Amino acid sequence: MIILVKMEFTEAYKQTGPCCFSPNARYIAVAVDYRLMIRDTLSFKVVQLFSCLDKISYIEWALDSEYILCGLYKRPMIQAWSLTQPEWTCKIDEGPAGIAYARWSPDSRHILTTSEFQLRLTVWSLVNTACVHVQWPKHGSKGVSFTKDGKFAAICTRRDCKDYINLLSCHSWEIMGVFAVDTLDMTDIQWSPDDSAIVIWDSPLEYKVLIYSPDGRCLFKYQAYESGLGVKSVSWSPCGQFLAVGSYDQMLRVLNHLTWKTFAEFMHLSTVRAPCCAAVFKEVDEPLQLDMSGLCLDDDFMGGSGGHFKVRYEVMEVPITFPFQKPPADKPNPKQGIDMENSAVAAF
């Protein structure tokens, strides 16, 4: 069985840094050296052009797709721009503390920056230019999670060789509570979709998944095994009723939110066998053949429009064995185990 897929491509546009789609999918931001180009996703025309003070290292849109920030980490500095008010601009300079990471708050009116060496996390207001500091954040780009309604934030901190969770109000950015957690080296944190629980997990050296209530009570402690690399990733289902835990033992375990017990386990198999309802497609490599006898330049080619390319796939018959490479045991962060993206139970 052969399937032909028709794909259309635009002309190539220059890009020297990151690019990012806006949350409403109307725009795409492209970094070109010191410039930030905002293009329309349908016509790909430039709708805004901003000039930064240095080369752009990072781009992130606000959730309302009205503001966008650029991380100039070599300075270090953050610049923010508005699509509806091109004359408006914002510059954040942490000075000697530096900036390791920056993110937007859910209300799209505050920027959170983490300094180098995790000395502090600072909340900058775009409304009244006020700032709030949280000392000793655990991580640079991780360790911060917001409730679905955007009213509260949970921030991981570490002091005196102990991990803590700081709960902040996203309205006043005051600390509502602080409680210690039973981890050796906390990796990350996630609010449940219904904002009723917080899940945290330990480093890969210690298999430990902990469920906490917002008031600091430990609701459940999960440990699948000992004496081995532990949790690789954790993800809630969109409804909040299930919690998927991917581990380094090639297993995906799903917990129920009522009892917090394991009700399903999936193995990451390297071979797909019959009977199986999955279809495996393989791209067919064919040498490029050009027939110069009927060569002509038509209007489409002269106009520079994208052409149509045929991509050929074949449906493979089971059993199928996927390529597998055993990671070296003497190197850190092995690329093995079950990892997940967003809230889908998908293994990579």
C-alpha positions as CSV (number, residue, x, y, z in Angstrom):
1,M,0.0,0.0,0.0
2,I,1.4,3.4,-1.0
3,I,0.2,6.8,0.2
4,L,1.1,10.0,-1.5
5,V,1.1,13.2,0.6
6,K,1.0,16.6,-1.1
7,M,2.9,19.3,0.8
8,E,3.2,23.0,0.0
9,F,6.2,25.1,1.1
10,T,6.8,28.8,1.3
11,E,10.0,30.5,0.2
12,A,12.8,30.3,2.7
13,Y,13.0,33.2,5.2
14,K,16.2,34.2,7.1
15,Q,16.4,33.1,10.7
16,T,19.3,33.2,13.1
17,G,17.6,32.6,16.5
18,P,14.5,31.0,18.0
19,C,11.0,31.2,16.4
20,C,7.7,30.8,18.2
21,F,4.0,30.8,17.3
22,S,1.6,33.0,19.3
23,P,-0.9,31.2,21.5
24,N,-3.8,32.3,19.2
25,A,-1.9,31.0,16.2
26,R,-2.2,34.3,14.3
27,Y,1.4,35.3,14.4
28,I,4.9,33.7,14.3
29,A,7.9,35.5,15.9
30,V,11.2,35.0,14.2
31,A,14.6,36.2,15.6
32,V,17.1,37.5,13.0
33,D,20.2,38.7,14.9
34,Y,19.1,41.8,16.8
35,R,15.7,42.0,15.1
36,L,12.4,40.4,16.1
37,M,10.1,39.9,13.1
38,I,6.4,39.3,13.7
39,R,4.8,37.6,10.7
40,D,1.2,36.8,9.9
41,T,0.8,33.0,9.8
42,L,-1.5,33.1,6.7
43,S,0.3,35.6,4.4
44,F,3.7,35.5,6.1
45,K,3.9,39.2,5.7
46,V,5.8,41.2,8.4
47,V,3.3,42.9,10.7
48,Q,5.8,44.2,13.2
49,L,9.5,44.7,13.4
50,F,11.3,45.3,16.7
51,S,15.0,46.1,17.2
52,C,16.7,44.6,20.3
53,L,19.9,45.7,22.0
54,D,21.7,42.4,21.5
55,K,21.3,39.0,19.8
56,I,18.0,37.3,20.8
57,S,18.5,34.1,22.7
58,Y,15.0,33.3,23.8
59,I,11.4,34.2,22.8
60,E,8.1,33.7,24.7
61,W,4.6,35.0,23.9
62,A,2.2,36.1,26.6
63,L,-0.9,34.0,26.9
64,D,-3.1,36.8,25.4
65,S,-0.8,37.0,22.3
66,E,-0.5,40.8,22.8
67,Y,2.9,40.9,24.4
68,I,6.2,39.1,23.6
69,L,9.5,39.0,25.5
70,C,13.0,38.5,24.2
71,G,15.8,37.1,26.3
72,L,19.1,38.8,25.7
73,Y,21.1,36.5,28.0
74,K,24.5,37.7,26.9
75,R,23.8,41.2,28.4
76,P,21.9,39.8,30.5
77,M,18.6,41.6,29.8
78,I,14.9,41.1,28.9
79,Q,13.1,43.2,26.4
80,A,9.3,43.1,26.0
81,W,7.1,44.4,23.2
82,S,3.4,45.0,22.5
83,L,1.8,44.2,19.1
84,T,-1.1,46.6,19.7
85,Q,1.1,49.5,21.0
86,P,4.4,49.4,18.9
87,E,5.7,52.5,20.7
88,W,5.5,50.7,24.1
89,T,8.6,48.9,25.3
90,C,10.0,47.3,28.4
91,K,13.5,46.5,29.5
92,I,14.5,44.4,32.5
93,D,18.1,44.4,33.6
94,E,19.1,42.3,36.6
95,G,22.7,43.7,36.7
96,P,25.3,41.5,38.3
97,A,22.8,38.9,39.3
98,G,22.2,38.0,35.7
99,I,19.2,36.3,34.1
100,A,19.1,32.5,33.6
101,Y,15.4,32.3,32.5
102,A,12.3,34.4,32.0
103,R,8.6,33.5,31.7
104,W,5.2,35.1,31.6
105,S,2.6,34.9,34.3
106,P,-0.9,33.7,33.3
107,D,-2.3,37.3,33.4
108,S,0.2,38.4,30.7
109,R,1.0,41.5,32.8
110,H,3.9,40.1,34.8
111,I,7.3,38.7,33.9
112,L,9.1,36.2,36.2
113,T,12.9,36.1,35.9
114,T,15.4,33.7,37.6
115,S,18.9,35.0,38.3
116,E,22.1,33.1,37.7
117,F,23.0,30.5,40.3
118,Q,19.3,30.5,41.4
119,L,19.9,33.4,43.9
120,R,16.4,34.8,43.5
121,L,13.2,34.7,41.4
122,T,11.8,38.2,40.6
123,V,8.3,39.1,39.6
124,W,8.2,42.3,37.5
125,S,4.9,44.1,36.9
126,L,4.2,45.7,33.6
127,V,1.4,47.7,35.2
128,N,3.0,49.6,38.0
129,T,6.7,48.6,37.5
130,A,6.8,47.0,41.0
131,C,8.9,43.9,41.7
132,V,8.7,41.1,44.2
133,H,11.6,38.7,45.1
134,V,11.5,35.1,46.1
135,Q,14.8,33.9,47.5
136,W,16.6,30.7,46.5
137,P,14.5,29.2,43.7
138,K,15.3,25.6,43.1
139,H,15.7,25.6,39.3
140,G,16.2,28.1,36.5
141,S,13.6,27.1,33.9
142,K,11.7,24.5,36.0
143,G,10.1,24.4,39.4
144,V,7.3,27.0,38.8
145,S,3.7,26.0,38.2
146,F,0.5,28.0,38.0
147,T,-3.1,26.9,38.8
148,K,-5.4,26.6,35.8
149,D,-7.4,29.7,36.8
150,G,-4.1,31.6,37.1
151,K,-4.8,32.8,40.7
152,F,-1.9,31.0,42.5
153,A,1.6,29.9,41.8
154,A,3.7,27.2,43.3
155,I,7.5,27.8,43.3
156,C,10.1,25.3,44.4
157,T,12.9,26.7,46.6
158,R,15.8,25.2,48.5
159,R,17.6,26.4,51.6
160,D,19.6,24.6,54.3
161,C,19.8,21.5,52.1
162,K,16.0,21.1,52.2
163,D,13.3,21.5,49.5
164,Y,10.3,23.7,50.0
165,I,7.2,24.8,48.1
166,N,6.2,28.5,48.2
167,L,2.6,29.3,47.4
168,L,2.0,32.8,46.0
169,S,-1.1,34.8,45.1
170,C,-0.8,35.9,41.5
171,H,-2.9,39.0,42.4
172,S,-0.7,40.6,45.0
173,W,2.3,38.2,44.7
174,E,2.4,37.7,48.4
175,I,3.5,34.4,49.9
176,M,0.4,32.6,51.1
177,G,2.3,29.6,52.6
178,V,5.5,27.7,52.7
179,F,5.9,24.0,53.5
180,A,8.8,21.5,53.3
181,V,8.6,18.4,51.1
182,D,10.0,14.9,51.5
183,T,12.5,14.9,48.6
184,L,16.3,14.6,48.4
185,D,16.6,16.7,45.2
186,M,13.2,17.8,43.8
187,T,13.1,17.8,40.0
188,D,9.8,19.6,39.2
189,I,6.3,20.4,40.2
190,Q,2.8,20.5,38.6
191,W,-0.6,21.6,39.7
192,S,-3.4,19.2,38.9
193,P,-5.9,20.5,36.2
194,D,-8.6,21.0,38.9
195,D,-6.2,22.9,41.2
196,S,-6.8,20.5,44.0
197,A,-3.4,18.8,44.3
198,I,0.3,19.4,43.6
199,V,2.5,16.6,42.3
200,I,6.3,16.7,42.8
201,W,8.9,14.2,42.0
202,D,12.5,13.5,43.0
203,S,15.7,13.3,41.0
204,P,16.3,10.1,38.9
205,L,18.5,8.8,41.7
206,E,15.5,8.4,44.0
207,Y,12.2,7.0,42.7
208,K,9.7,9.1,44.6
209,V,6.4,10.8,43.4
210,L,4.6,12.8,46.1
211,I,1.1,14.3,46.0
212,Y,0.5,17.3,48.2
213,S,-2.6,19.3,49.0
214,P,-2.3,23.2,48.7
215,D,-2.2,23.4,52.5
216,G,0.9,21.2,52.7
217,R,-0.5,17.8,53.6
218,C,1.1,14.8,51.8
219,L,-1.8,12.9,50.2
220,F,0.2,10.0,48.8
221,K,3.7,8.8,48.2
222,Y,4.4,6.6,45.3
223,Q,7.5,4.4,44.7
224,A,7.4,1.8,42.0
225,Y,10.8,0.2,42.7
226,E,14.2,0.8,44.3
227,S,17.9,0.5,43.4
228,G,17.6,2.0,39.9
229,L,17.1,5.2,38.0
230,G,13.6,6.4,38.8
231,V,11.2,9.0,37.4
232,K,11.8,10.5,34.0
233,S,8.7,12.6,33.5
234,V,5.2,13.1,35.0
235,S,2.1,14.4,33.4
236,W,-1.6,14.9,34.4
237,S,-4.4,13.9,32.1
238,P,-6.5,17.0,30.9
239,C,-9.4,15.9,33.1
240,G,-7.2,15.6,36.1
241,Q,-8.4,12.1,36.9
242,F,-5.2,10.3,36.0
243,L,-1.5,10.9,36.6
244,A,1.0,9.3,34.2
245,V,4.5,8.5,35.5
246,G,7.2,7.7,33.0
247,S,10.2,5.8,34.4
248,Y,13.7,4.8,33.3
249,D,12.7,1.1,33.3
250,Q,10.7,1.6,30.0
251,M,7.4,1.5,31.9
252,L,4.5,4.0,31.9
253,R,2.4,3.8,35.0
254,V,-1.0,5.5,35.4
255,L,-2.4,6.5,38.8
256,N,-6.0,7.1,39.7
257,H,-6.7,10.4,41.4
258,L,-9.2,8.9,43.9
259,T,-7.0,6.2,45.5
260,W,-3.7,7.2,43.9
261,K,-3.1,3.6,43.1
262,T,-1.7,2.2,39.9
263,F,-4.5,0.9,37.6
264,A,-2.6,0.6,34.3
265,E,1.0,-0.1,33.2
266,F,2.4,0.1,29.7
267,M,5.7,-1.3,28.5
268,H,7.7,0.6,25.8
269,L,8.2,-2.3,23.4
270,S,10.8,-2.2,20.7
271,T,8.8,-4.6,18.5
272,V,5.2,-4.3,17.2
273,R,3.6,-7.7,16.7
274,A,0.3,-8.9,15.4
275,P,-2.6,-8.6,16.2
276,C,-2.1,-4.8,16.3
277,C,-4.4,-2.0,15.3
278,A,-1.5,0.4,14.8
279,A,-0.3,1.4,11.4
280,V,3.5,1.8,10.8
281,F,4.5,4.1,7.9
282,K,8.0,4.2,6.5
283,E,9.3,6.9,4.3
284,V,10.7,5.6,1.0
285,D,14.0,7.1,-0.1
286,E,14.1,7.6,-3.9
287,P,16.9,9.2,-6.0
288,L,16.1,12.5,-7.5
289,Q,15.5,12.2,-11.2
290,L,15.3,15.3,-13.5
291,D,14.0,15.3,-17.0
292,M,15.7,18.3,-18.7
293,S,14.0,17.8,-22.1
294,G,10.8,19.5,-21.2
295,L,12.3,22.2,-19.0
296,C,10.4,25.5,-19.0
297,L,9.9,28.5,-16.6
298,D,6.3,29.0,-15.9
299,D,4.6,31.9,-14.1
300,D,4.5,30.0,-10.8
301,F,8.3,29.4,-10.8
302,M,9.1,33.0,-11.8
303,G,6.8,34.3,-9.0
304,G,8.8,32.4,-6.4
305,S,5.7,30.5,-5.0
306,G,6.1,27.3,-3.3
307,G,5.8,24.1,-5.3
308,H,4.2,20.8,-4.7
309,F,6.4,17.9,-3.5
310,K,5.4,14.3,-3.4
311,V,6.4,12.4,-0.3
312,R,6.0,8.6,-0.6
313,Y,5.3,6.3,2.4
314,E,4.7,2.6,2.6
315,V,2.7,0.8,5.2
316,M,4.9,-1.8,6.8
317,E,3.7,-5.3,7.8
318,V,4.0,-6.4,11.4
319,P,6.1,-7.6,13.2
320,I,8.2,-4.4,13.1
321,T,11.4,-3.9,15.2
322,F,12.3,-0.3,15.8
323,P,15.9,0.9,16.0
324,F,17.2,0.8,19.6
325,Q,20.5,2.0,20.9
326,K,21.6,1.2,24.5
327,P,22.8,4.3,26.3
328,P,26.3,4.2,27.7
329,A,26.4,3.5,31.4
330,D,29.2,5.8,32.1
331,K,27.5,9.0,31.0
332,P,24.9,11.1,32.9
333,N,21.3,11.7,31.8
334,P,20.8,8.6,29.7
335,K,18.3,8.8,26.8
336,Q,16.2,5.9,27.8
337,G,12.9,5.3,29.6
338,I,9.4,6.8,29.1
339,D,9.1,10.5,28.4
340,M,5.9,12.5,27.7
341,E,4.9,15.8,26.1
342,N,2.1,18.0,27.4
343,S,-0.8,15.9,28.8
344,A,-0.9,13.1,26.2
345,V,0.0,9.6,27.2
346,A,2.6,9.3,24.4
347,A,6.0,7.7,24.8
348,F,9.1,8.8,23.0
